[in-house]
Amino acid sequence: MAHSQHPSILLMLSVVTLSLMSGSNNVAEARHLLEMTLPELPKPELPELPPFPKVELPPLSDVPSLPTPESPNVPELPHLPEIHDLPKPTLPTIPALPKDINFPSLSPP
């Protein structure tokens, strides 16, 4: 009965065991990749780019100016009556504790 309560532990242990068993081959293959030399390839010659055409912009005086937009008329808000100040609530006062409180001692007399 004890083995049927935790099958997830057995599954996790088997996955870890299998991954550790197959991990040793990858280290050896990585070492071979590091020791391998690649042939040097010649640098390709890049073609020359044609020169960019020069763009002629019109002078700034020929650009028309935009008219300024008119702001819409906003109606005025109606007059609101003044709100009277509400009385502030008072907090209850906490009585002060006396400073000389005799606590019973726990040590035997």
C-alpha positions, 0 to 999 in steps of 0.5 A: 500500500505504501508504494501506490501512494507516491507514484510521482516520486518513482516517475521523477527518479526514473526521469533523472536516472535516464537523463544522467545515463544519456548525458555522458555522450554529449560531453564527448561530442562537444569536445570534438566540436571544440577541437575541430578546425574550420577552413578559412573562407575568402571574404566576398567582394561587395559591389559598390553602391551607386551614389544617391541622387541629391534631393532639391527641396523648395525654399521655406517661403513657398510653403503656405502657412496654416490658418489658426483654428478658432476655439469653440464658445464654451457656455459658462457654468451655473452658479452653485450655492456655497456648501457650509462646513460640516462639523468635524467628528471628534475621536473618542479619547483613550484613557491613560494607563497607570504607570505603577502597575504591580505585576505578580512575579513568577519567581517563588518568594 
